[in-house]
Amino acid sequence: MKPFQLAFASIRGEFRGTTWDAVADWYEELLRDHEGFESHQYLRDIVASVRASGVANRLGVTTSMHDLVVVSLETNNGHYETIKVISPSTMAPVDDGCFALTFFGRKKRRHGRQEIQQHPVEDAVEAFWAMVVEKFGITPAVR
C-alpha cells in the first residue's frame, strides 16, 4: 500500500494523550449520536482489547479525528514511535471491508521507518497486537 495523506503520526516532546477509558467513552458517545459510526466498530474493538489487556498503562493513546494514535510509554527520549489505526473517516485507499494500520518509527528497522498495512476489519485486534508486539515489544497479558 502506498503512503496517503494523514497516514502517519509524529509525536515529539512530552506525550499529551488521553486515557483508554476516555477514548472508549468518546467512541460510545459518537456511536449514540452519529448515524454511520457503526463502521468504526473495529476501533472500538481495539480499544476494548487494550483496556482488558493488562498492559494499557504501557501504551499511550490519543486521537487524530477518529483515528487512534498509539505510542509506547516506555520511550525515554521524547521521540515517540507511533502506530496509527486509521478510521473509515480518513478516506484511506483501502479495499472494501479493510482498514489501514501504519507505523512511523525513529530507528532503522527491517521494514523501514514507515510502514502501512491493510487488514480485513475482522482481523483488526489481532493485527493491532501483532504490530504492538513487533514494534514496541509489549505483549498483552490478556487478549
The 8 nearest C-alpha neighbors of each residue, nearest first, counted from 0:
[[1, 115, 2, 116, 117, 93, 92, 114],
 [0, 2, 3, 115, 92, 114, 116, 6],
 [3, 1, 6, 0, 4, 115, 7, 114],
 [4, 2, 6, 5, 1, 91, 92, 7],
 [3, 5, 6, 2, 91, 7, 89, 90],
 [6, 4, 7, 3, 8, 89, 91, 2],
 [7, 5, 3, 4, 2, 101, 8, 85],
 [8, 6, 5, 103, 101, 9, 83, 102],
 [7, 9, 81, 10, 103, 83, 68, 6],
 [8, 10, 7, 11, 81, 103, 79, 80],
 [9, 11, 79, 78, 8, 12, 14, 80],
 [12, 10, 78, 77, 79, 13, 9, 14],
 [11, 13, 77, 14, 78, 10, 76, 79],
 [12, 14, 77, 15, 11, 10, 78, 79],
 [13, 15, 16, 12, 10, 11, 77, 59],
 [16, 14, 13, 17, 61, 59, 60, 12],
 [17, 15, 61, 60, 14, 59, 18, 62],
 [16, 18, 61, 60, 21, 19, 15, 22],
 [19, 17, 21, 20, 22, 60, 16, 59],
 [18, 20, 22, 21, 23, 50, 46, 60],
 [19, 21, 23, 18, 22, 24, 50, 46],
 [22, 20, 24, 18, 23, 19, 25, 17],
 [23, 21, 25, 19, 24, 20, 26, 18],
 [24, 22, 20, 26, 21, 25, 19, 27],
 [23, 25, 21, 27, 22, 26, 20, 28],
 [26, 24, 22, 28, 27, 23, 21, 29],
 [25, 27, 29, 23, 28, 24, 30, 22],
 [28, 26, 30, 24, 25, 29, 23, 31],
 [27, 29, 25, 31, 26, 30, 32, 24],
 [30, 28, 26, 32, 31, 27, 33, 25],
 [29, 31, 27, 36, 28, 32, 33, 26],
 [32, 30, 28, 29, 33, 27, 34, 36],
 [31, 33, 29, 30, 28, 34, 36, 27],
 [34, 32, 29, 30, 36, 31, 35, 28],
 [33, 35, 36, 32, 30, 37, 31, 29],
 [34, 36, 37, 38, 33, 30, 39, 29],
 [35, 37, 30, 38, 39, 34, 33, 29],
 [36, 38, 39, 35, 40, 30, 34, 33],
 [39, 37, 36, 40, 35, 87, 41, 86],
 [38, 40, 37, 36, 42, 41, 86, 87],
 [41, 39, 43, 42, 37, 38, 44, 36],
 [40, 42, 44, 43, 39, 123, 120, 45],
 [43, 41, 45, 44, 40, 39, 46, 86],
 [42, 44, 40, 46, 41, 45, 47, 39],
 [45, 43, 41, 47, 42, 46, 48, 40],
 [46, 44, 48, 42, 124, 47, 43, 49],
 [45, 47, 43, 49, 48, 44, 50, 42],
 [48, 46, 50, 44, 45, 49, 43, 51],
 [47, 49, 45, 51, 46, 50, 52, 142],
 [50, 48, 52, 46, 51, 47, 55, 45],
 [49, 51, 47, 48, 52, 55, 46, 19],
 [52, 50, 48, 49, 53, 47, 141, 142],
 [53, 51, 141, 49, 139, 54, 142, 140],
 [52, 54, 140, 51, 55, 141, 139, 50],
 [55, 53, 56, 52, 57, 139, 140, 58],
 [56, 54, 58, 57, 49, 50, 53, 52],
 [55, 57, 54, 58, 59, 53, 72, 50],
 [58, 56, 72, 55, 54, 71, 59, 73],
 [59, 57, 71, 55, 72, 56, 70, 69],
 [58, 60, 70, 69, 72, 71, 16, 57],
 [61, 59, 69, 16, 68, 17, 70, 18],
 [60, 62, 16, 68, 17, 67, 69, 63],
 [63, 61, 67, 66, 68, 64, 65, 60],
 [62, 64, 66, 65, 67, 61, 68, 8],
 [63, 65, 66, 62, 89, 67, 88, 86],
 [66, 64, 63, 86, 62, 67, 88, 85],
 [67, 65, 85, 86, 63, 62, 84, 64],
 [66, 68, 62, 84, 83, 61, 69, 63],
 [67, 69, 83, 61, 62, 60, 82, 66],
 [68, 70, 60, 82, 59, 81, 83, 67],
 [71, 69, 81, 59, 58, 80, 72, 79],
 [70, 72, 58, 73, 59, 57, 74, 135],
 [71, 73, 57, 74, 58, 59, 70, 56],
 [72, 74, 71, 75, 57, 58, 70, 135],
 [75, 73, 72, 76, 71, 79, 77, 78],
 [74, 76, 77, 73, 78, 72, 79, 71],
 [75, 77, 78, 74, 79, 12, 11, 13],
 [76, 78, 12, 11, 75, 79, 13, 74],
 [79, 77, 11, 76, 12, 10, 80, 105],
 [80, 78, 10, 77, 11, 81, 70, 74],
 [79, 81, 104, 103, 105, 70, 78, 82],
 [82, 80, 70, 103, 69, 102, 79, 83],
 [81, 83, 102, 69, 101, 68, 70, 103],
 [82, 84, 68, 101, 67, 100, 85, 69],
 [85, 83, 100, 67, 66, 99, 86, 68],
 [84, 86, 66, 99, 83, 100, 98, 89],
 [85, 87, 66, 88, 89, 65, 84, 39],
 [86, 88, 89, 90, 39, 85, 38, 91],
 [87, 89, 86, 90, 65, 91, 85, 66],
 [90, 88, 87, 91, 86, 85, 5, 66],
 [89, 91, 88, 87, 92, 86, 93, 85],
 [90, 92, 89, 93, 3, 99, 87, 85],
 [93, 91, 90, 94, 3, 0, 99, 1],
 [94, 92, 91, 97, 98, 95, 99, 117],
 [93, 95, 97, 96, 92, 98, 117, 119],
 [96, 94, 97, 93, 98, 119, 120, 92],
 [95, 97, 119, 120, 94, 98, 93, 121],
 [98, 96, 119, 120, 118, 94, 95, 93],
 [97, 99, 118, 117, 120, 93, 119, 85],
 [100, 98, 117, 85, 116, 84, 101, 118],
 [99, 101, 84, 116, 83, 115, 85, 117],
 [102, 100, 115, 83, 114, 82, 116, 7],
 [101, 103, 82, 114, 113, 81, 104, 83],
 [102, 104, 113, 81, 80, 112, 7, 82],
 [105, 103, 112, 80, 106, 113, 102, 81],
 [104, 106, 80, 112, 107, 103, 78, 79],
 [107, 105, 104, 108, 112, 111, 80, 103],
 [106, 108, 111, 112, 105, 109, 104, 110],
 [109, 107, 111, 110, 106, 112, 104, 105],
 [108, 110, 111, 107, 112, 106, 114, 113],
 [111, 109, 108, 114, 112, 113, 107, 115],
 [112, 110, 108, 113, 109, 107, 114, 104],
 [111, 113, 104, 103, 107, 108, 105, 106],
 [114, 112, 103, 111, 102, 104, 115, 101],
 [113, 115, 102, 101, 112, 116, 110, 103],
 [116, 114, 101, 100, 0, 102, 99, 117],
 [115, 117, 100, 99, 101, 118, 114, 0],
 [116, 118, 99, 98, 100, 97, 93, 115],
 [117, 119, 97, 98, 120, 122, 99, 116],
 [120, 118, 97, 121, 122, 96, 98, 123],
 [119, 121, 97, 123, 122, 98, 96, 41],
 [120, 122, 119, 123, 41, 124, 118, 97],
 [123, 121, 120, 125, 119, 124, 126, 118],
 [124, 122, 120, 126, 125, 121, 127, 41],
 [125, 123, 127, 45, 126, 122, 128, 44],
 [124, 126, 128, 122, 127, 123, 129, 121],
 [127, 125, 129, 123, 128, 124, 122, 130],
 [128, 126, 124, 130, 129, 125, 123, 131],
 [127, 129, 131, 130, 125, 126, 132, 124],
 [130, 128, 126, 132, 127, 131, 133, 125],
 [129, 131, 133, 127, 128, 132, 134, 126],
 [132, 130, 128, 135, 134, 133, 129, 137],
 [133, 131, 136, 137, 129, 138, 130, 135],
 [132, 134, 130, 131, 136, 135, 129, 137],
 [135, 133, 131, 130, 132, 136, 137, 102],
 [134, 136, 131, 137, 132, 133, 71, 130],
 [135, 137, 132, 133, 134, 138, 131, 71],
 [138, 136, 132, 135, 131, 139, 54, 57],
 [137, 139, 132, 136, 140, 131, 128, 54],
 [140, 138, 52, 141, 54, 53, 142, 137],
 [139, 141, 53, 52, 138, 54, 142, 51],
 [142, 140, 52, 139, 53, 51, 48, 54],
 [141, 52, 48, 139, 51, 140, 49, 124]]
